[in-house]
Structures are given as structure tokens and as C-alpha cells.
Amino acid sequence: MTTYGTGTAAFSAPSKWVRILLGLVLILAGIFVLGDVVLATLISTIFIGATAIVAGGFESSTRFGRRDGVASCGGWCWALSMSPRVSCS
């Protein structure tokens, strides 16, 4: 058995099964951390996409609902084709 250090505080190397068990635990911990990052990315992507779809739905419904000036259906379509950002104010 190999000992490390000198004097009264000499430690022996852990047994083979302890090293194998520690290696497996560290591999599983690494897989868990990588999976956690992937899951967080997936959840945030879905949340941001759903928020954008809901906001777009509200914006479209308010544009078609108003009947004054550029916000009416015909004026809105024309303004949309002429500019990238339509303002209803």
C-alpha cells in the first residue's frame, strides 16, 4: 500500500472500488449538469416563443379591432406593407 506524506499524518491511497465509485459519481454529476443546461435552454426558448406568439395575437387583435385611421383593416395592411414597424398612435 502506498502512503502519502510523512510523520503521523500519513494517508493511504483509497481502495480501487472507492476510486471507481467516485469516478462514476463524478461522471453522473457531469451528465446531470449538462442536462440541466440543455433543459433550461429548452424551457426558456419555449417560454420566449409562447410569449411572442401571445403578444403578436394581442397586437393583431387590437389592430383589427380599431376602426380609426391606419388601424382599420385596409389601412393596417397598407401601412404594414410600407413600413417594418406600424404605429397606431
N, C-alpha and C positions, 0 to 999 in steps of 0.2 A: 504494500500500500504506500502510495506517495504522500508525503506530508509537505505542507507549505508553511513557511515561517520557521522561526526558531524560538527556543525558550519555552515558557509554559503555555503560550498561546498558539501552539501548533495545531493546524486543522488538517484533517484528512480529506481527500477528494470524495465527493459523493459517489454512491454506488451507481452502477450502469443503469438500472431501472429508474432511478431518480432523475438522471440526466435525460433519458428518453421521455419520461413523463413530462418534465419541464419543457422539452423541445416541442412536444405535441400541444401542450397548453399554449405556448407562445405562438405556434402556427395557427391554432384555432382563434386566438385573440386577434392576430393579424387579419384573418379572414373576416372576423366579425367587424373589425374597424373599417375595412374596405367595403363590406356590405352595407354598413351604416352610412357611409358617404354616398354610395350609389342610391340607397333608399331616400336619403334626404334630398338629393338632386332630383330624383323622380317625383317625389311629393311636391317640391317647390315648383317644378315645371308644370305639373298638373294644376296646382293651385293658381299660378300666374295665368295660365291659359284659360282656366274657367273664369277667372276674374275679368280677363279681357273680353271673353265672349259675352258675359253678363253686361259689362259696361257698354259694349257695342250694341247689344239688344236694347238697353235703355236709351242710348243715344239715337238709334234708328227710330224707336217708337216715339220719342219726343219730336223728332224732325218731321215725321209723317203726321203727327197729331196736330201740329200748329198750322194755321192757315193764313198767316200774315207774311207777306214779302217772300224772302228767299226760302223760308221754312216750308212753304207749301210743296206738294209732291213734284210738280213740274219745275218750279224754281229750284228746289233742292237738287234734283237730278242735273239740271243745267249748271248750278254752282259747283256741284261735285265734279262734273266733267271739266270745269275750268280751273279749279284750284285744288291743291292737295289737302288743304285744311279749310273746312267750311265753318264760318262763324254765324251763329243765329242771333247775335245781339243787335 
